[in-house]
Amino acid sequence: MSASGSGETAGLPRTGRPPTSKAEYVHETLRHEIVNGVHPPGSSVNQDEVATRLGVSITPVREALRRLESDGLVTYRAHHGATVSALGVEAAEELRLLRASVEGLSARLAAQRITEGQLAELTAVHDRMVAAARDSADSQELARDSHLFHQMVADIGGPALLGGHVRSLRRNNPILETVSRWKDPARVRLYLDAHGEMLRAFAQGDAEEAERLMAEHILASPGEDAAR
């Protein structure tokens, strides 16, 4: 499945630096498209189409696809080319359980350690998401702030270890960045309600409730929908 070549959809994420080579440019562009649902799991990536659309030769496209294969975002088979990876059912279930355990613990500790300032910052992220959902915001914006909300909880609860572990889970499983689940208004309401309940538990210092809510929030969806 080919992506639209127009500006915003195919645009690069804000990395803070320009690509250093054509291969990196192709890698960043395709990675951004994959995690934002332009190329859904199971779809093929046509090397010639990518080269033409991005104005490069086939060589940097092949280099980029090899990097994406190392990232776990594509698989390559002889005579079939590159295909966007789908997280297997067993792997998705393990990841879901791991996230529930690690992030649940971080929420428990966050309820015990959170300061008024940190609670205010976390609430501001949640309020921004609520306003964005009300205004039918782009799903990428909601996904980005949800990632931020979860990472902030992890960093508050486990600044020495858990925050880095949650960050590593996302870095080593880039498919978690996908935003497709934030295109469903019903899911968005459920996710935001869960975040709001967690904020109340943090405000009350209820560690047990915070852990339960975070774990249920992650476990509530099917295994193949492990990312939030």
BELWODA-V171134 format. One record per backbone hydrogen bond with DSSP energy under -1.0 kcal/mol. NH is the residue of the N-H (numbers start at 1). CO is the residue of the C=O. E is the energy in kcal/mol with one decimal. If there is no record, write none. Layout:
BEGIN
nh->(NH NH)
co->(CO CO)
e->(E E)
END
This chain:
BEGIN
nh->(10 15 25 26 27 28 29 30 31 32 33 34 35 36 37 38 42 43 45 50 51 52 53 54 56 62 63 64 65 66 67 68 69 70 71 73 74 75 77 80 81 83 84 85 92 93 94 95 96 97 98 99 100 101 102 103 104 105 106 107 108 109 110 111 113 114 119 120 121 122 123 124 125 126 127 128 129 130 131 132 133 134 135 136 137 142 143 144 145 146 147 148 149 150 151 152 153 154 155 156 157 158 163 165 166 167 168 169 170 171 172 176 177 178 182 183 188 189 190 191 192 193 194 195 196 197 198 199 200 201 202 203 204 205 206 207 210 211 212 213 214 215 216 217 218 219 220 225)
co->(6 13 21 22 23 24 25 26 27 28 29 30 31 32 34 33 84 40 82 46 47 48 49 50 51 58 59 60 61 62 63 64 65 66 67 68 68 83 81 77 77 75 43 73 88 89 90 91 92 93 94 95 96 97 98 99 100 101 102 103 104 105 106 107 109 110 115 116 117 118 119 120 121 122 123 124 125 126 127 128 129 130 131 133 132 138 139 140 141 142 143 144 145 146 147 148 149 150 151 152 153 154 158 161 162 163 164 165 166 167 168 173 174 175 179 180 184 185 186 187 188 189 190 191 192 193 194 195 196 197 198 199 200 202 201 205 206 207 208 209 210 211 212 213 214 215 216 222)
e->(-1.9 -1.4 -2.2 -2.5 -2.5 -3.0 -2.2 -2.8 -2.6 -2.2 -2.2 -2.8 -2.5 -1.1 -1.7 -2.5 -2.7 -2.1 -2.5 -2.3 -2.6 -2.4 -2.7 -2.5 -2.2 -2.3 -2.2 -2.4 -2.4 -1.9 -1.8 -2.5 -2.0 -1.9 -2.1 -2.4 -1.0 -2.7 -1.8 -2.2 -2.0 -2.6 -3.0 -2.7 -3.0 -2.1 -2.3 -2.5 -2.4 -2.4 -2.5 -2.7 -2.3 -2.0 -2.8 -2.8 -1.3 -2.0 -2.1 -2.0 -2.1 -2.4 -2.3 -2.1 -1.7 -2.7 -2.5 -2.1 -2.0 -2.5 -2.6 -1.9 -1.6 -2.0 -3.1 -2.0 -2.0 -2.5 -2.4 -2.2 -2.7 -2.0 -1.6 -1.4 -2.7 -1.4 -2.6 -2.3 -2.1 -2.3 -2.4 -1.9 -2.7 -2.5 -2.4 -2.7 -2.1 -2.1 -2.5 -2.4 -2.7 -2.6 -3.1 -1.9 -2.6 -2.0 -2.2 -2.1 -1.6 -2.2 -2.7 -2.6 -2.1 -1.6 -1.8 -1.8 -2.4 -2.2 -1.8 -3.0 -2.6 -2.4 -2.1 -2.1 -2.4 -2.2 -2.1 -2.1 -1.6 -1.9 -2.5 -2.5 -1.7 -1.0 -2.4 -1.3 -2.3 -2.3 -2.2 -2.8 -2.2 -2.4 -2.7 -2.3 -1.8 -2.6 -1.7 -2.0)
END
